[in-house]
Amino acid sequence: MKRQLICFLLLGLAAVPAFAKPKVFACEPEWGAMVTELAGDKVDLSVGTTALQDVHQIEAKPSLIAKVRQADLIACTGSDLEVGWLPQLLKQSGNSRVASGNGYFMASEQVQTLERPTALDRANGDIHPRGNPHVQLDPYRMLKIAKALDARLIVLDPANTAVYQQRLADFSTRWQAAIKRWEAKAAPLKGKKVVVHHISWVYLNTWLGLQQIGALEPKPGVPPTSGHLSSLIATTKAAGTYAIIAAAYQDPKPAHWLSDRTGVPVVVLPFSVGGDAQSKDLFGMYDSTIDKLLGAAK
């Protein structure tokens, strides 16, 4: 009987395909693009959202639950960016592999975040207690995140360690060269004043030396109002504002309203991979961002 049980267990183990690829679920396109850079065809990747969606507000659809249920690793932004839907996906999927531990990867937890509030008050709008989550707009933080994510892929799939290490080295070399190119190209932007739609740009502003002088939203997450927009007209004119920045997923009407009354151009940036035709990967997203910002001067 004991021998029969052992044979049964061995047959059961053999039914698990040793060559099966790990399944990775990325909450946002930038993390899907990073997984592609680091893992290539060694994983099965699915991405839960697009650059044309507001990832603060995603519906926990059955199709997303099904993807999380099958995942071996989830790669998301964290810092409560997905607080309105990711916990539901994890709960409804019942997948303990990605609820915590090595299957649970939050990009913003791998780096120091900016704009950590000293006090929490809902009266101040949609504030993230762990800091501004939009870390994909700082290339230096992105490199740190890539290293951490690569290490996690190796834990998940040790048989392909050499592949992940080689792809990280290749990505790092290309990324560091690109940073030098981006910084040289974007040098004329340093000190330029901008108005933003939502406070999503602190990492980009800090990196390039842009100065944010106002936001179209009266408070984070609160839609622009006519009164608040009117109050920005004088400030925008007086500051010699360079551009009004909006993300590809945001309604451009408030930005154009202010532009019509101040003469300051609107610049719609991709914000994530897939946000425009040029942003086919992480490199394209940064190329497009800098090209469009520089284009505001023309």
ZABA-147228 format. One record per residue (C-alpha): residue number from 1; z, x, y; residue in three letters. Coordinates in nm, 4 decimals. Layout:
N
R     n         pz         px         py   res
R   NUM          Z          X          Y   ALA
...
//
This chain:
298
R     n         pz         px         py   res
R     1     0.0000     0.0000     0.0000   MET
R     2     0.0934     0.2832     0.2346   LYS
R     3    -0.2373     0.4565     0.1631   ARG
R     4    -0.4282     0.1356     0.2336   GLN
R     5    -0.2466     0.0950     0.5655   LEU
R     6    -0.3342     0.4507     0.6701   ILE
R     7    -0.7013     0.3942     0.5789   CYS
R     8    -0.7011     0.0730     0.7823   PHE
R     9    -0.5563     0.2496     1.0844   LEU
R    10    -0.8070     0.5330     1.0567   LEU
R    11    -1.0939     0.2850     1.0404   LEU
R    12    -0.9497     0.1121     1.3408   GLY
R    13    -0.9377     0.4333     1.5396   LEU
R    14    -1.2911     0.5206     1.4362   ALA
R    15    -1.4066     0.1896     1.5839   ALA
R    16    -1.3092     0.3147     1.9285   VAL
R    17    -1.6169     0.5020     2.0524   PRO
R    18    -1.5124     0.8553     2.1339   ALA
R    19    -1.8153     0.8852     2.3620   PHE
R    20    -1.7291     0.5775     2.5694   ALA
R    21    -1.7401     0.6511     2.9407   LYS
R    22    -1.4315     0.5821     3.1513   PRO
R    23    -1.4722     0.2733     3.3671   LYS
R    24    -1.3929     0.3184     3.7354   VAL
R    25    -1.3497     0.0353     3.9854   PHE
R    26    -1.3800     0.1366     4.3516   ALA
R    27    -1.2498    -0.1098     4.6083   CYS
R    28    -1.4739     0.0206     4.8883   GLU
R    29    -1.8197     0.1833     4.8923   PRO
R    30    -1.6923     0.5174     5.0265   GLU
R    31    -1.4748     0.5682     4.7192   TRP
R    32    -1.7567     0.4616     4.4920   GLY
R    33    -1.9760     0.7210     4.6622   ALA
R    34    -1.7088     0.9848     4.6158   MET
R    35    -1.6755     0.9012     4.2458   VAL
R    36    -2.0517     0.9388     4.2145   THR
R    37    -2.0354     1.2808     4.3782   GLU
R    38    -1.7564     1.3975     4.1468   LEU
R    39    -1.8431     1.2307     3.8190   ALA
R    40    -2.2129     1.1495     3.8235   GLY
R    41    -2.3089     0.9724     3.5029   ASP
R    42    -1.9846     1.0614     3.3246   LYS
R    43    -1.8229     0.7323     3.4272   VAL
R    44    -1.9260     0.3694     3.4504   ASP
R    45    -1.8716     0.2763     3.8137   LEU
R    46    -1.8418    -0.0627     3.9792   SER
R    47    -1.7734    -0.1183     4.3488   VAL
R    48    -1.5881    -0.4294     4.4597   GLY
R    49    -1.7097    -0.4652     4.8189   THR
R    50    -1.9941    -0.3694     5.0500   THR
R    51    -2.0052    -0.2094     5.3931   ALA
R    52    -2.1025    -0.5455     5.5384   LEU
R    53    -1.7751    -0.7070     5.4342   GLN
R    54    -1.4396    -0.6940     5.6122   ASP
R    55    -1.2239    -0.5357     5.3429   VAL
R    56    -0.9121    -0.6694     5.5096   HIS
R    57    -1.0233    -1.0117     5.3899   GLN
R    58    -1.1797    -1.0233     5.0442   ILE
R    59    -1.1532    -1.3129     4.8020   GLU
R    60    -1.0076    -1.2242     4.4631   ALA
R    61    -1.3044    -1.3674     4.2741   LYS
R    62    -1.3193    -1.3927     3.8928   PRO
R    63    -1.6027    -1.1390     3.8896   SER
R    64    -1.3778    -0.8817     4.0550   LEU
R    65    -1.0885    -0.9664     3.8231   ILE
R    66    -1.3172    -0.9079     3.5241   ALA
R    67    -1.4154    -0.5639     3.6548   LYS
R    68    -1.0544    -0.4617     3.7134   VAL
R    69    -0.9605    -0.5904     3.3681   ARG
R    70    -1.2040    -0.3431     3.2116   GLN
R    71    -1.1240    -0.0481     3.4363   ALA
R    72    -0.9553     0.2747     3.3331   ASP
R    73    -0.9160     0.3832     3.6949   LEU
R    74    -0.9178     0.2072     4.0298   ILE
R    75    -0.9976     0.4043     4.3452   ALA
R    76    -0.9061     0.2227     4.6657   CYS
R    77    -0.8015     0.3007     5.0220   THR
R    78    -0.4395     0.1875     5.0014   GLY
R    79    -0.1933     0.1755     5.2934   SER
R    80    -0.2034    -0.2025     5.2533   ASP
R    81    -0.5696    -0.2288     5.3549   LEU
R    82    -0.6333    -0.4379     5.0417   GLU
R    83    -0.2944    -0.6110     5.0451   VAL
R    84    -0.4592    -0.9533     5.0683   GLY
R    85    -0.6554    -0.9233     4.7454   TRP
R    86    -0.5944    -0.6130     4.5325   LEU
R    87    -0.2488    -0.7238     4.4126   PRO
R    88    -0.4086    -1.0491     4.2964   GLN
R    89    -0.6814    -0.8612     4.1103   LEU
R    90    -0.4221    -0.6463     3.9350   LEU
R    91    -0.2018    -0.9429     3.8491   LYS
R    92    -0.4821    -1.1651     3.7256   GLN
R    93    -0.6504    -0.8873     3.5264   SER
R    94    -0.3336    -0.8042     3.3333   GLY
R    95    -0.4614    -0.4474     3.3037   ASN
R    96    -0.1553    -0.2243     3.2902   SER
R    97    -0.3736     0.0895     3.2781   ARG
R    98    -0.4599     0.0543     3.6462   VAL
R    99    -0.1479    -0.1193     3.7765   ALA
R   100     0.0290     0.2157     3.8260   SER
R   101     0.0279     0.5740     3.7027   GLY
R   102    -0.2867     0.7767     3.6450   ASN
R   103    -0.5159     0.4748     3.6559   GLY
R   104    -0.4070     0.3825     4.0083   TYR
R   105    -0.5545     0.6007     4.2852   PHE
R   106    -0.5010     0.5240     4.6529   MET
R   107    -0.6991     0.7571     4.8785   ALA
R   108    -0.4793     0.7255     5.1858   SER
R   109    -0.1764     0.8309     4.9817   GLU
R   110    -0.3357     1.1707     4.9257   GLN
R   111    -0.3336     1.2619     5.2967   VAL
R   112    -0.1214     1.2210     5.6068   GLN
R   113    -0.2075     0.8988     5.7851   THR
R   114    -0.2105     0.8463     6.1620   LEU
R   115    -0.0634     0.5657     6.3726   GLU
R   116     0.2401     0.5023     6.1561   ARG
R   117     0.4371     0.2340     6.3403   PRO
R   118     0.7942     0.3040     6.4377   THR
R   119     0.8749    -0.0666     6.4171   ALA
R   120     0.7160    -0.3590     6.2360   LEU
R   121     0.6618    -0.6827     6.4215   ASP
R   122     0.3949    -0.9380     6.3341   ARG
R   123     0.3779    -1.0201     6.7044   ALA
R   124     0.1949    -0.6887     6.7440   ASN
R   125    -0.0890    -0.8018     6.5185   GLY
R   126    -0.2068    -0.6730     6.1813   ASP
R   127    -0.0166    -0.3456     6.1690   ILE
R   128    -0.0231    -0.1274     5.8587   HIS
R   129     0.3289     0.0025     5.7831   PRO
R   130     0.1956     0.3159     5.6124   ARG
R   131    -0.0370     0.4095     5.8945   GLY
R   132    -0.3995     0.3533     5.9808   ASN
R   133    -0.5829     0.3264     5.6457   PRO
R   134    -0.9369     0.4155     5.7592   HIS
R   135    -0.9195     0.7758     5.6441   VAL
R   136    -1.2847     0.7835     5.5348   GLN
R   137    -1.3783     0.8748     5.8928   LEU
R   138    -1.2186     1.2199     5.8838   ASP
R   139    -1.4216     1.4699     5.6788   PRO
R   140    -1.1249     1.7050     5.6324   TYR
R   141    -0.9115     1.4316     5.4831   ARG
R   142    -1.2069     1.3312     5.2691   MET
R   143    -1.2185     1.6789     5.1169   LEU
R   144    -0.8488     1.6626     5.0279   LYS
R   145    -0.9003     1.3206     4.8756   ILE
R   146    -1.1972     1.4484     4.6748   ALA
R   147    -0.9812     1.7216     4.5230   LYS
R   148    -0.7085     1.4742     4.4316   ALA
R   149    -0.9566     1.2272     4.2857   LEU
R   150    -1.1243     1.4984     4.0834   ASP
R   151    -0.7896     1.5962     3.9349   ALA
R   152    -0.7330     1.2338     3.8397   ARG
R   153    -1.0732     1.2133     3.6705   LEU
R   154    -0.9840     1.5182     3.4646   ILE
R   155    -0.6593     1.3574     3.3494   VAL
R   156    -0.8536     1.0451     3.2619   LEU
R   157    -1.1351     1.2237     3.0839   ASP
R   158    -1.0280     1.5769     2.9854   PRO
R   159    -1.3312     1.6254     2.7606   ALA
R   160    -1.5476     1.6544     3.0729   ASN
R   161    -1.3136     1.8792     3.2715   THR
R   162    -1.5787     2.1476     3.3237   ALA
R   163    -1.8238     1.8906     3.4586   VAL
R   164    -1.5739     1.7489     3.7085   TYR
R   165    -1.4713     2.0966     3.8219   GLN
R   166    -1.8309     2.2045     3.8716   GLN
R   167    -1.9228     1.8887     4.0605   ARG
R   168    -1.6175     1.9218     4.2876   LEU
R   169    -1.7099     2.2824     4.3660   ALA
R   170    -2.0651     2.1790     4.4471   ASP
R   171    -1.9501     1.8868     4.6615   PHE
R   172    -1.6974     2.1016     4.8458   SER
R   173    -1.9577     2.3662     4.9293   THR
R   174    -2.2066     2.1111     5.0601   ARG
R   175    -1.9358     1.9133     5.2427   TRP
R   176    -1.7903     2.2155     5.4237   GLN
R   177    -2.1386     2.3232     5.5330   ALA
R   178    -2.2051     1.9709     5.6546   ALA
R   179    -1.8808     1.9651     5.8568   ILE
R   180    -1.9937     2.2731     6.0493   LYS
R   181    -2.3315     2.1122     6.1126   ARG
R   182    -2.1769     1.7798     6.2206   TRP
R   183    -1.9268     1.9454     6.4538   GLU
R   184    -2.1926     2.1564     6.6236   ALA
R   185    -2.4182     1.8573     6.6674   LYS
R   186    -2.1403     1.6295     6.7935   ALA
R   187    -1.9964     1.8791     7.0432   ALA
R   188    -2.1417     1.6885     7.3444   PRO
R   189    -1.9313     1.3859     7.2446   LEU
R   190    -1.6000     1.5588     7.3092   LYS
R   191    -1.4049     1.3832     7.5829   GLY
R   192    -1.6312     1.0789     7.5914   LYS
R   193    -1.4488     0.7509     7.6460   LYS
R   194    -1.5088     0.4590     7.4137   VAL
R   195    -1.4051     0.0979     7.3685   VAL
R   196    -1.3736    -0.0129     7.0057   VAL
R   197    -1.3854    -0.3532     6.8410   HIS
R   198    -1.0925    -0.2942     6.6009   HIS
R   199    -0.8623     0.0074     6.5897   ILE
R   200    -1.0495     0.1526     6.2932   SER
R   201    -1.1679     0.4730     6.4549   TRP
R   202    -0.8622     0.6888     6.5173   VAL
R   203    -0.9661     0.9475     6.2571   TYR
R   204    -1.3211     0.9730     6.3916   LEU
R   205    -1.1952     0.9841     6.7505   ASN
R   206    -0.9444     1.2552     6.6695   THR
R   207    -1.1993     1.4632     6.4828   TRP
R   208    -1.4736     1.4449     6.7477   LEU
R   209    -1.2488     1.4360     7.0553   GLY
R   210    -1.3472     1.0844     7.1625   LEU
R   211    -1.1008     0.8968     7.3845   GLN
R   212    -1.0367     0.5322     7.3062   GLN
R   213    -0.9588     0.3441     7.6278   ILE
R   214    -0.9555    -0.0098     7.4957   GLY
R   215    -1.0181    -0.2498     7.2068   ALA
R   216    -1.2038    -0.5789     7.1979   LEU
R   217    -0.9306    -0.7279     6.9819   GLU
R   218    -0.6255    -0.8112     7.1959   PRO
R   219    -0.4114    -0.7133     6.8968   LYS
R   220    -0.5167    -0.5607     6.5645   PRO
R   221    -0.6729    -0.8302     6.3489   GLY
R   222    -0.6743    -1.0904     6.6274   VAL
R   223    -1.0307    -1.1936     6.7231   PRO
R   224    -1.1474    -1.1106     7.0765   PRO
R   225    -1.0748    -1.3776     7.3337   THR
R   226    -1.2660    -1.4482     7.6543   SER
R   227    -0.9591    -1.3694     7.8603   GLY
R   228    -0.9013    -1.0346     7.6942   HIS
R   229    -1.2691    -0.9378     7.7165   LEU
R   230    -1.2715    -1.0244     8.0853   SER
R   231    -0.9712    -0.8002     8.1372   SER
R   232    -1.1668    -0.5083     7.9883   LEU
R   233    -1.4555    -0.5249     8.2365   ILE
R   234    -1.2878    -0.3361     8.5191   ALA
R   235    -1.1283    -0.0821     8.2867   THR
R   236    -1.4535    -0.0133     8.1072   THR
R   237    -1.6422     0.0378     8.4339   LYS
R   238    -1.3756     0.2476     8.6022   ALA
R   239    -1.3354     0.4841     8.3088   ALA
R   240    -1.7019     0.5761     8.2920   GLY
R   241    -1.7069     0.4535     7.9343   THR
R   242    -1.9661     0.6128     7.7107   TYR
R   243    -2.0034     0.3443     7.4425   ALA
R   244    -1.8631     0.0281     7.2899   ILE
R   245    -1.8194     0.0896     6.9171   ILE
R   246    -1.8377    -0.1737     6.6453   ALA
R   247    -1.8622    -0.1490     6.2677   ALA
R   248    -2.1612    -0.2818     6.0751   ALA
R   249    -1.9571    -0.5672     5.9260   TYR
R   250    -1.8219    -0.6940     6.2569   GLN
R   251    -1.9626    -0.9688     6.4763   ASP
R   252    -2.1507    -0.7808     6.7527   PRO
R   253    -2.1319    -1.0661     7.0044   LYS
R   254    -1.8058    -0.9582     7.1755   PRO
R   255    -1.9365    -0.6016     7.2124   ALA
R   256    -2.2631    -0.7242     7.3621   HIS
R   257    -2.0750    -0.9608     7.5936   TRP
R   258    -1.8846    -0.6669     7.7406   LEU
R   259    -2.1965    -0.4510     7.7434   SER
R   260    -2.3911    -0.7103     7.9437   ASP
R   261    -2.1219    -0.7054     8.2122   ARG
R   262    -2.0598    -0.3322     8.2289   THR
R   263    -2.3881    -0.1671     8.1363   GLY
R   264    -2.2134     0.0355     7.8638   VAL
R   265    -2.4248     0.0510     7.5457   PRO
R   266    -2.3123    -0.0941     7.2144   VAL
R   267    -2.3163     0.1422     6.9169   VAL
R   268    -2.2911    -0.0160     6.5727   VAL
R   269    -2.1723     0.2441     6.3233   LEU
R   270    -2.1970     0.2168     5.9431   PRO
R   271    -1.8203     0.2596     5.8861   PHE
R   272    -1.8859     0.2919     5.5131   SER
R   273    -2.1608     0.3896     5.2726   VAL
R   274    -2.4310     0.1239     5.2861   GLY
R   275    -2.3546     0.0240     5.6448   GLY
R   276    -2.7112     0.1036     5.7461   ASP
R   277    -3.0312     0.2395     5.5967   ALA
R   278    -2.9326     0.6024     5.6554   GLN
R   279    -2.5893     0.5716     5.4951   SER
R   280    -2.6981     0.5940     5.1348   LYS
R   281    -2.4120     0.8315     5.0492   ASP
R   282    -2.1157     0.9980     5.2210   LEU
R   283    -2.3349     1.2612     5.3853   PHE
R   284    -2.5719     0.9964     5.5159   GLY
R   285    -2.2801     0.7940     5.6519   MET
R   286    -2.1619     1.0877     5.8635   TYR
R   287    -2.5182     1.1796     5.9658   ASP
R   288    -2.5797     0.8249     6.0822   SER
R   289    -2.2470     0.8015     6.2649   THR
R   290    -2.3120     1.1122     6.4718   ILE
R   291    -2.6788     1.0341     6.5313   ASP
R   292    -2.5950     0.6876     6.6608   LYS
R   293    -2.3134     0.8115     6.8834   LEU
R   294    -2.5405     1.0751     7.0354   LEU
R   295    -2.8114     0.8129     7.0728   GLY
R   296    -2.5932     0.6143     7.3121   ALA
R   297    -2.6688     0.8728     7.5817   ALA
R   298    -3.0436     0.8038     7.5691   LYS
//
